[in-house]
Amino acid sequence: MPRETLAKLRAHLPKSKPFLMYGLTEAFRSTYLPPEEVDRRPDSIGKAIPNAEILVLREDGSACAAHEPGELVHRGALVGMGYWNDHEKNGRTLQTAAGQHAGA
């Protein structure tokens, strides 16, 4: 959430405790940042929601080191299984968890 939007929200609803959340269309929500962390870490996407695993992977599917750029991968119960009845599109755009993270 842009800081300006958060400031306006707090001005209008001063007793509110917003949980900032990050997510993808095909995975609903992936992470959350608790209200007590928002001011200290406003640009953070937070930690994984329950029943989700968030990984940052290299092109070869191995895990990145801390602060190393990579692809953000979400896997878990809330991730969509694919495009409805469109196997060709699934094959072009979705990668399986097994293919993304060897040994997991």
trRosetta pair geometry for C-beta under 8 A, 3 or more apart (Angstrom, degrees):
i j d omega theta_ij theta_ji phi_ij phi_ji
1 5 5.3 -116 176 82 94 120
1 6 5.1 109 116 -58 121 98
1 9 8.0 -19 168 -2 147 143
1 18 7.4 -36 22 148 163 147
1 20 5.5 -124 9 -123 107 105
2 5 4.5 89 65 5 88 105
2 6 7.0 -159 93 -6 46 86
3 6 5.5 -56 -149 38 35 113
3 7 6.3 39 153 -23 68 104
3 42 5.9 36 -91 170 101 147
4 7 5.7 -52 -149 33 31 113
4 8 6.6 30 152 -17 63 104
5 8 5.8 -55 -151 36 33 111
5 9 6.4 36 151 -21 65 105
6 9 5.6 -51 -148 34 32 115
6 10 6.4 29 155 -15 65 106
6 18 6.8 -138 -135 56 93 155
6 20 7.8 -26 -95 -81 128 115
6 38 7.2 -173 -161 175 146 129
6 42 7.4 -145 37 -143 165 114
7 10 5.9 -56 -148 40 30 109
7 11 6.3 34 152 -24 64 106
8 11 5.5 -52 -146 33 32 115
8 12 6.4 19 159 -8 65 108
9 12 6.2 -67 -151 44 27 101
9 13 6.0 -34 171 40 67 105
9 16 6.6 -81 152 73 98 147
9 18 6.4 45 122 -50 146 142
10 13 6.8 -79 -123 69 23 66
10 14 6.1 58 176 -109 66 51
10 16 6.8 -133 -106 59 56 102
10 18 7.8 -95 -67 -3 85 119
11 14 7.1 7 -142 -70 16 84
13 16 3.9 40 126 -18 114 124
17 35 3.8 -27 -179 -96 90 167
18 35 6.1 127 62 -102 41 93
18 38 6.7 74 79 -84 92 158
19 32 5.1 -4 170 -168 112 115
19 33 6.7 161 -168 70 61 52
19 34 6.3 -27 -119 -118 89 36
19 35 6.1 -67 -75 -47 59 77
20 32 6.9 146 81 -159 48 58
20 33 4.3 -5 60 49 100 111
20 38 6.0 127 -12 -109 117 101
20 42 8.0 115 -30 -151 165 54
20 45 7.9 -123 122 -138 106 38
20 46 6.6 165 84 -34 89 126
21 29 4.9 -34 176 -144 128 123
21 30 8.0 138 179 47 83 56
21 31 6.7 167 -153 88 59 52
21 32 4.8 -21 -100 -102 81 77
21 33 7.5 -153 -70 17 38 72
21 46 7.5 -50 -110 31 43 143
21 49 7.9 31 -139 -65 108 118
22 29 7.2 110 78 -159 36 74
22 30 5.5 -47 100 59 83 101
22 31 4.7 7 49 53 103 99
22 32 7.8 -160 19 -74 69 35
22 45 4.0 -19 -9 -152 153 107
22 46 6.9 176 8 33 105 97
23 27 6.0 -150 -165 90 85 87
23 28 5.7 -64 -165 123 142 36
23 29 3.8 -82 -75 -114 134 42
23 30 4.9 159 -107 -1 59 78
23 31 7.6 -168 -65 28 64 59
24 27 4.4 48 60 32 99 103
24 28 8.0 14 65 33 57 23
24 30 6.3 48 2 -37 87 122
24 74 6.5 -175 16 29 126 142
26 79 6.4 33 133 -162 89 68
26 80 3.9 -95 -165 26 85 122
27 30 5.5 40 117 -70 131 93
27 52 7.7 93 178 -128 117 128
27 74 4.8 62 -151 101 168 141
27 76 7.8 80 -153 53 109 93
27 78 5.7 84 -169 111 64 92
27 79 4.6 -14 -107 -105 92 69
27 80 6.7 -107 -66 0 50 79
28 78 4.8 -74 33 169 121 126
29 32 7.0 33 161 -59 128 92
29 49 5.6 82 109 -36 102 151
29 78 7.4 -15 49 125 60 158
30 45 7.5 -3 90 162 107 125
30 48 6.9 -61 165 -128 67 67
30 49 6.6 -170 163 5 17 104
30 52 6.0 -173 -150 166 56 153
30 54 5.9 97 168 -90 107 116
30 74 4.5 -92 -122 -105 119 144
31 45 4.6 74 79 144 145 93
31 46 4.5 160 155 74 104 92
31 47 5.9 169 -150 85 97 16
31 48 5.7 -57 -100 -92 78 33
31 49 6.4 -149 -103 -28 23 77
31 52 7.8 -133 -69 99 56 140
31 54 6.0 15 -67 -59 109 158
32 46 4.8 -87 102 113 27 159
32 47 6.9 -32 60 59 63 64
32 49 5.8 78 -9 -82 105 84
33 37 5.2 -120 -179 86 89 118
33 38 6.0 116 125 -84 116 68
33 41 6.6 -143 -150 92 131 108
33 44 5.5 126 -101 93 133 99
33 45 6.9 -155 -45 161 108 18
33 46 3.3 -141 -66 -71 65 115
33 47 7.7 117 -90 9 51 66
34 37 5.1 83 63 9 78 106
34 38 7.7 -119 101 -33 42 81
34 46 7.2 131 -7 -135 57 124
35 38 5.7 -31 -153 -9 40 119
37 40 5.6 -77 -158 53 52 106
37 41 5.1 -21 167 38 94 111
37 44 7.0 -61 145 62 119 139
37 46 7.0 121 89 -109 144 90
38 41 7.3 -87 -129 62 14 66
38 42 6.1 47 175 -98 61 69
39 42 6.7 6 -131 -58 22 97
41 44 3.9 4 152 -2 114 130
41 46 7.9 132 107 -82 129 61
47 54 7.8 -170 -170 30 43 135
48 52 4.6 -154 -175 91 104 95
48 53 6.2 -2 -134 -116 161 22
48 54 4.5 -165 -81 -3 104 105
48 76 7.9 139 -175 -40 121 151
49 52 4.8 52 61 19 79 130
49 78 7.7 -4 82 19 132 148
51 76 5.1 127 140 -179 68 123
51 77 4.6 -29 160 20 125 119
51 78 6.9 103 105 -15 111 97
52 74 6.1 -18 -170 -164 113 95
52 75 7.3 150 -158 81 64 35
52 76 3.7 -118 -110 7 53 162
52 77 7.5 -99 -72 32 66 73
52 78 6.4 -38 -79 33 108 110
52 79 7.9 121 -124 -39 94 95
53 74 7.4 151 78 -155 51 47
53 75 5.2 -16 59 64 100 85
53 76 5.7 151 10 -58 70 102
54 72 6.9 -16 -168 -167 94 90
54 73 7.3 152 -158 80 46 52
54 74 5.6 -14 -103 -101 72 73
55 63 6.3 -96 -163 -112 106 89
55 72 7.6 150 82 -157 47 43
55 73 4.5 -19 65 63 96 103
55 74 7.9 -177 24 -75 72 29
55 75 7.5 6 6 10 112 102
55 100 7.7 136 77 138 140 116
55 101 6.2 27 107 -86 177 135
56 63 7.1 75 74 -159 63 67
56 64 4.4 -56 114 36 100 124
56 68 7.3 153 123 81 126 81
56 69 7.9 -116 179 -172 124 26
56 70 4.3 116 165 66 85 116
56 71 7.0 157 -156 71 55 37
56 72 5.9 -24 -100 -95 75 57
56 73 7.4 169 -91 16 23 81
57 61 5.7 -16 -176 -147 132 32
57 62 6.6 143 -154 73 82 27
57 63 6.2 -59 -103 -101 67 38
57 64 6.4 -160 -109 -22 13 89
57 70 5.2 -176 74 160 25 131
57 71 5.2 -32 63 60 83 92
57 73 5.5 16 4 -6 118 130
57 100 6.1 157 32 175 174 91
57 101 6.5 -117 -92 -84 140 84
58 61 7.0 -41 71 27 73 19
58 62 5.1 -3 37 61 114 81
58 63 7.6 22 -1 84 88 7
58 64 5.8 135 -49 -75 78 79
58 68 7.9 -27 -73 134 94 128
58 70 5.4 -76 -73 -121 43 120
58 71 7.8 129 -120 15 4 90
59 71 7.6 98 -82 -12 49 120
61 99 6.9 -126 -99 150 140 48
61 100 5.3 175 -129 180 98 32
61 101 5.7 -163 -180 -84 95 29
61 102 5.4 89 117 -12 132 89
62 102 7.4 -29 -78 36 66 103
63 101 7.6 45 -61 -133 82 100
64 68 4.0 -154 -178 84 105 111
64 69 7.2 -130 -143 87 154 17
64 70 3.9 -150 -49 -15 139 142
65 68 4.5 81 56 -13 75 130
73 97 8.0 132 166 -120 125 71
73 100 5.5 154 -137 165 155 146
73 101 7.1 -180 102 -46 156 113
74 79 6.0 167 114 -85 94 117
75 79 5.9 -51 -134 -11 42 154
75 97 4.5 80 -122 -106 149 123
75 100 7.7 176 -52 67 130 139
75 101 7.7 -112 -3 12 149 135
76 79 5.8 115 56 -13 57 101
82 86 7.5 -159 148 64 99 76
82 87 7.8 24 157 -105 146 48
82 90 4.1 7 -156 -111 122 124
82 94 5.7 -112 -111 12 82 165
83 86 4.0 -39 109 57 117 116
83 89 4.6 -16 40 91 155 125
83 90 5.5 -147 29 -62 90 81
83 93 7.7 63 -26 56 122 126
83 94 7.8 -164 -11 -23 86 127
86 89 4.1 6 137 29 118 116
86 90 6.2 144 98 -23 71 86
87 90 5.4 -52 -146 35 35 117
87 91 6.3 37 156 -22 66 105
88 91 5.9 -57 -154 34 29 112
88 92 6.7 21 152 -14 63 108
89 92 5.8 -59 -149 39 35 109
89 93 6.0 -11 169 13 70 117
90 93 6.8 -85 -137 51 20 83
90 94 5.0 -35 -163 31 66 122
91 94 7.6 -28 -63 48 13 81
95 99 5.1 -118 -180 86 94 121
95 100 5.1 109 120 -60 121 101
96 99 4.5 90 58 9 85 102
96 100 6.8 -157 92 -6 44 90
97 100 5.6 -63 -145 40 31 110
97 101 6.2 -31 177 32 69 104
97 104 6.9 -96 156 86 99 125
98 101 7.4 -86 -132 58 18 66
98 102 7.6 53 179 -101 59 47
98 104 7.6 -154 -110 61 48 88
101 104 4.1 12 118 1 115 137
